[in-house]
């Protein structure tokens, strides 16, 4: 009798544990199913003063990932699933990109139905013509499906720009990246070349003078006059010495 009572208690405990596990599994699956449902609509606006020429662009339909609709493809290209939830597929940028050459900014307002019978609206900024590829940004803390957005920056592929153009955005090419206007290393070297050439010319004037006056092939005529003057001076000195010797010679002979 005691063994039978013990077995009955074990069966009841197992049933309770199994029920708790099933309930936990259902609670874990329900948020995932809600997230996988995707958006049911989106509105594209902005683009600078005056906004879009034809006004905001509205999309409605099935935004479930992988459904192949314009809404689902746009959400995938814009990185919505990478920025929406903490347990998303990832792919967001680690830090904010450079602010230069982003082009006009547009806003996509995503609509998600929640369990309370109302809708959650999540706003995402998009720069489709940015240099280096389209950029998107989603602020964190926006309410969505009983949670809040993770947020962050996302570097999209060019198919996002093409998709937005197909939906009604202006047909423009991506911007080109520009570097700061700093002098290149070759510029100062080229500017100092004339100064270096003049310095070399000043340090070697005979060579430069010879290059500039090829009409004087032989500099001998300018040297011979100096040689002649030197020879004349030597002859004069030698003649003077000879005269002095002759004058001193007779006096020496008359001495006893």
ZAPAVEX-337894 format. One record per residue (C-alpha): x, y, z; residue in one letter. Coordinates in steps of 0.001 Angstrom, whole numbers. Each point is the difference from the previous one (the first is absolute). Example, Ala and Ser with C-alpha at 12.3 -4.5 7.8 and 13.67 -1.06 7.14 Angstrom:
+---------+---------+---------+------+
:      c1 :      c2 :      c3 : zaro :
+---------+---------+---------+------+
:   12300 :   -4500 :    7800 :    a :
:    1370 :    3440 :    -660 :    s :
+---------+---------+---------+------+
END
This chain:
+---------+---------+---------+------+
:      c1 :      c2 :      c3 : zaro :
+---------+---------+---------+------+
:       0 :       0 :       0 :    x :
:    2796 :    2405 :     819 :    x :
:    1772 :    -847 :   -3271 :    x :
:   -3143 :     736 :   -1992 :    x :
:    -452 :    3362 :    1765 :    x :
:    3634 :     891 :    -710 :    x :
:    -390 :    -814 :   -3702 :    x :
:   -3129 :    2127 :    -268 :    x :
:    1828 :    2957 :    1545 :    x :
:    2881 :    -415 :   -2472 :    x :
:   -2410 :      -5 :   -2945 :    x :
:   -1723 :    3169 :    1258 :    x :
:    3389 :    1724 :     431 :    x :
:    1060 :    -951 :   -3506 :    x :
:   -3244 :    1339 :   -1444 :    x :
:     457 :    3303 :    1804 :    x :
:    3599 :     313 :   -1216 :    x :
:   -1096 :    -778 :   -3559 :    x :
:   -2777 :    2591 :     177 :    x :
:    2452 :    2659 :    1204 :    x :
:    2400 :    -837 :   -2832 :    x :
:   -2785 :     244 :   -2605 :    x :
:   -1112 :    3362 :    1396 :    x :
:    3565 :    1353 :     -59 :    x :
:     402 :   -1179 :   -3564 :    x :
:   -3202 :    1742 :   -1058 :    x :
:    1105 :    3232 :    1672 :    x :
:    3319 :    -171 :   -1843 :    x :
:   -1613 :    -693 :   -3366 :    x :
:   -2694 :    2677 :      95 :    x :
:    2365 :    3044 :    -190 :    x :
:    1950 :   -1675 :   -2800 :    x :
:   -3154 :    -562 :   -2021 :    x :
:   -1031 :    3624 :     526 :    x :
:    3411 :    1204 :   -1140 :    x :
:     -53 :   -2262 :   -3045 :    x :
:   -3376 :    1409 :   -1038 :    x :
:    1707 :    3202 :   -1114 :    x :
:   -1438 :    3401 :    -775 :    x :
:   -3415 :     485 :   -1566 :    x :
:     785 :    3420 :   -1464 :    x :
:    2614 :    2703 :    -544 :    x :
:      19 :    3686 :    -935 :    x :
:    2967 :    1654 :   -1739 :    x :
:     297 :    3781 :     442 :    x :
:    2575 :    2788 :     213 :    x :
:    2816 :     699 :   -2409 :    x :
:     591 :    3648 :     800 :    x :
:   -2071 :    3166 :    -481 :    x :
:   -3296 :    -785 :   -1682 :    x :
:     343 :   -3735 :     557 :    x :
:    -725 :   -2449 :   -2771 :    x :
:   -1474 :    1458 :   -3203 :    x :
:   -3029 :   -2304 :     150 :    x :
:    -365 :      54 :    3774 :    x :
:     682 :   -2821 :    2449 :    x :
:     191 :   -3538 :   -1382 :    x :
:   -2193 :   -2572 :    1747 :    x :
:     534 :   -3763 :     -33 :    x :
:   -2396 :   -2604 :    1379 :    x :
:     -88 :   -3768 :      11 :    x :
:    1859 :   -2958 :    1399 :    x :
:    3351 :    1050 :    1420 :    x :
:     974 :   -3413 :    1325 :    x :
:    3674 :    -745 :    -708 :    x :
:     417 :   -2128 :   -3091 :    x :
:   -3479 :     679 :   -1370 :    x :
:    1472 :    1751 :   -3065 :    x :
:   -2290 :    3042 :     143 :    x :
:    1209 :    3562 :    -511 :    x :
:    -562 :     662 :    3689 :    x :
:    1981 :   -3040 :    1133 :    x :
:    2827 :     627 :   -2479 :    x :
:     262 :    3647 :    1059 :    x :
:     195 :    -949 :    3685 :    x :
:    2683 :   -2574 :    -744 :    x :
:    2078 :    2427 :   -2118 :    x :
:    -275 :    2801 :    2599 :    x :
:    1295 :   -2222 :    2810 :    x :
:   -3215 :     121 :    2030 :    x :
:     498 :   -3457 :    1497 :    x :
:    3625 :     816 :     889 :    x :
:   -1040 :    3102 :    1954 :    x :
:   -3437 :    -908 :    1341 :    x :
:     628 :   -2658 :    2661 :    x :
:    2882 :    -912 :    2270 :    x :
:     -62 :   -3598 :   -1256 :    x :
:     -17 :    1064 :   -3653 :    x :
:    2364 :   -1350 :   -2643 :    x :
:    2498 :    2826 :     579 :    x :
:    1901 :    1877 :   -2669 :    x :
:    -234 :    3489 :    1472 :    x :
:    2972 :    2376 :      22 :    x :
:    2139 :     235 :    3123 :    x :
:       4 :    3818 :     -76 :    x :
:   -1554 :    2895 :   -1866 :    x :
:    1501 :     569 :   -3480 :    x :
:    1489 :    3272 :   -1245 :    x :
:   -2508 :    2818 :    -477 :    x :
:    1326 :    1203 :   -3370 :    x :
:   -1665 :    -868 :   -3309 :    x :
:   -3178 :   -1643 :    1238 :    x :
:   -2415 :    1843 :   -2228 :    x :
:   -3705 :     571 :     803 :    x :
:   -1579 :   -1859 :    2893 :    x :
:   -3294 :   -1866 :    -229 :    x :
:   -2131 :   -1505 :    2768 :    x :
:   -1681 :   -3406 :    -137 :    x :
:   -2753 :    -500 :    2588 :    x :
:    -616 :   -3718 :     525 :    x :
:   -3350 :   -1231 :    1353 :    x :
:    -105 :   -3145 :    2173 :    x :
:   -3267 :   -1360 :    1434 :    x :
:     291 :    -868 :    3689 :    x :
:   -2015 :   -2333 :    2183 :    x :
:   -2027 :    2840 :    1536 :    x :
:   -1900 :     641 :   -3220 :    x :
:    1975 :    3166 :    -777 :    x :
:    3056 :     745 :   -2141 :    x :
:    3608 :     774 :     853 :    x :
:    1747 :    2510 :   -2252 :    x :
:    3778 :    -200 :    -348 :    x :
:    1869 :    2765 :   -1815 :    x :
:    3198 :    -595 :   -1955 :    x :
:    2176 :    2636 :   -1742 :    x :
:    1368 :    -898 :   -3435 :    x :
:    2717 :    1618 :   -2154 :    x :
:    -346 :   -1895 :   -3309 :    x :
:    2575 :    2053 :   -1957 :    x :
:    2799 :      18 :    2591 :    x :
:    3544 :    -455 :   -1251 :    x :
:    1172 :   -3538 :     530 :    x :
:   -3519 :   -1435 :     113 :    x :
:   -3379 :     824 :    1568 :    x :
:    -106 :     622 :    3749 :    x :
:   -2879 :    -537 :    2423 :    x :
:    -469 :     899 :    3653 :    x :
:   -2594 :   -1131 :    2539 :    x :
:    -259 :    1601 :    3423 :    x :
:       6 :   -2367 :    2955 :    x :
:   -2829 :    -247 :    2531 :    x :
:   -2939 :     222 :   -2427 :    x :
:   -2924 :   -2197 :    1144 :    x :
:    -619 :   -2983 :   -2288 :    x :
:   -1768 :   -3331 :     665 :    x :
:     156 :     176 :    3818 :    x :
:    3694 :     896 :    -181 :    x :
:    2202 :    2917 :   -1088 :    x :
:    2258 :     451 :   -2997 :    x :
:    3691 :    -748 :     302 :    x :
:     870 :    2735 :   -2500 :    x :
:    3274 :     950 :   -1650 :    x :
:    1582 :     676 :   -3390 :    x :
:    -172 :   -2321 :   -2998 :    x :
:    2058 :      22 :   -3222 :    x :
:   -2329 :   -1178 :   -2760 :    x :
:     766 :   -1248 :   -3484 :    x :
:    -804 :    1967 :   -3137 :    x :
:   -3179 :   -2035 :    -531 :    x :
:   -1618 :    2181 :    2699 :    x :
:     559 :    3103 :   -2155 :    x :
:   -1330 :   -1826 :   -3049 :    x :
:   -3068 :   -1239 :    1894 :    x :
:    -815 :    3481 :    1294 :    x :
:     388 :    1469 :   -3503 :    x :
:   -2370 :   -2655 :   -1337 :    x :
:   -2511 :    1017 :    2694 :    x :
:     111 :    3689 :    -971 :    x :
:    3177 :    1660 :    1285 :    x :
:    1998 :    2207 :   -2433 :    x :
:    2265 :   -1972 :   -2303 :    x :
:    3470 :    1096 :    1102 :    x :
:    3431 :   -1570 :      28 :    x :
:    1860 :    -497 :    3299 :    x :
:    2171 :    2860 :    1191 :    x :
:    3761 :    -261 :    -315 :    x :
:    2308 :     170 :    2988 :    x :
:    2234 :    3082 :     191 :    x :
:    3242 :     387 :    1943 :    x :
:    1096 :    3185 :    1832 :    x :
:    1716 :    2592 :   -2192 :    x :
:    3581 :    -514 :    1126 :    x :
:    3075 :     557 :   -2200 :    x :
:    1408 :   -3151 :   -1462 :    x :
:    3607 :    -971 :     785 :    x :
:    1006 :     613 :   -3631 :    x :
:   -1102 :    3664 :      54 :    x :
:    2585 :    1414 :    2459 :    x :
:    2739 :   -2066 :   -1635 :    x :
:    -855 :    1482 :   -3373 :    x :
:    -138 :    3529 :    1428 :    x :
:    3422 :    -318 :    1611 :    x :
:    1625 :   -1351 :   -3156 :    x :
:     723 :    3492 :   -1470 :    x :
:    1512 :    1152 :    3310 :    x :
:    2177 :   -3096 :     148 :    x :
:    1104 :     548 :   -3586 :    x :
:     881 :    3633 :     704 :    x :
:    1919 :   -1023 :    3125 :    x :
:    1992 :   -2504 :   -2016 :    x :
:     677 :    2630 :   -2638 :    x :
:    1195 :    2459 :    2681 :    x :
:    2313 :   -2545 :    1580 :    x :
:    1692 :    -774 :   -3339 :    x :
:     206 :    3306 :   -1958 :    x :
:    2926 :   -1041 :   -2266 :    x :
:   -1905 :   -3005 :   -1296 :    x :
:   -3168 :    2012 :    -550 :    x :
:    1978 :    2788 :   -1720 :    x :
:    1623 :   -2511 :   -2306 :    x :
:   -3404 :   -1415 :    -881 :    x :
:   -1429 :    3439 :    -740 :    x :
:    2995 :    1249 :   -2136 :    x :
:     942 :   -2700 :   -2485 :    x :
:    1420 :    2681 :   -2377 :    x :
:    3281 :     123 :    1982 :    x :
:    1508 :   -3380 :    -774 :    x :
:    3553 :     862 :    1193 :    x :
:     678 :    2114 :    3099 :    x :
:    3775 :     252 :    -911 :    x :
:    -110 :    3618 :   -1265 :    x :
:   -1068 :    1151 :    3440 :    x :
:    2913 :   -1887 :    1672 :    x :
:    2980 :     952 :   -2288 :    x :
:       2 :    3696 :     920 :    x :
:     421 :    -963 :    3626 :    x :
:    2819 :   -2368 :    -890 :    x :
:    1707 :    2693 :   -2062 :    x :
:    -206 :    2501 :    2853 :    x :
:    1468 :   -2567 :    2368 :    x :
:    2905 :    -736 :   -2377 :    x :
:     681 :    3714 :    -407 :    x :
:     140 :     432 :    3758 :    x :
:    2381 :   -2947 :     305 :    x :
:    2257 :    1435 :   -2729 :    x :
:       3 :    3388 :    1700 :    x :
:     982 :   -1515 :    3330 :    x :
:    2716 :   -2088 :   -1621 :    x :
:    1377 :    3033 :   -1870 :    x :
:      88 :    2061 :    3176 :    x :
:    1889 :   -2741 :    1819 :    x :
:    2499 :    -262 :   -2835 :    x :
:     655 :    3762 :      85 :    x :
:     575 :     -60 :    3736 :    x :
:    2525 :   -2832 :    -346 :    x :
:    1948 :    1856 :   -2698 :    x :
:     207 :    3133 :    2120 :    x :
:    1267 :   -1902 :    2994 :    x :
:    2646 :   -1971 :   -1960 :    x :
:    2644 :    2874 :    -720 :    x :
:      39 :    1167 :    3608 :    x :
:     873 :   -3449 :    1122 :    x :
:    2999 :    -202 :   -2453 :    x :
:    1676 :    3277 :    1288 :    x :
:     192 :   -1106 :    3573 :    x :
:    3497 :   -1296 :    1049 :    x :
+---------+---------+---------+------+
END
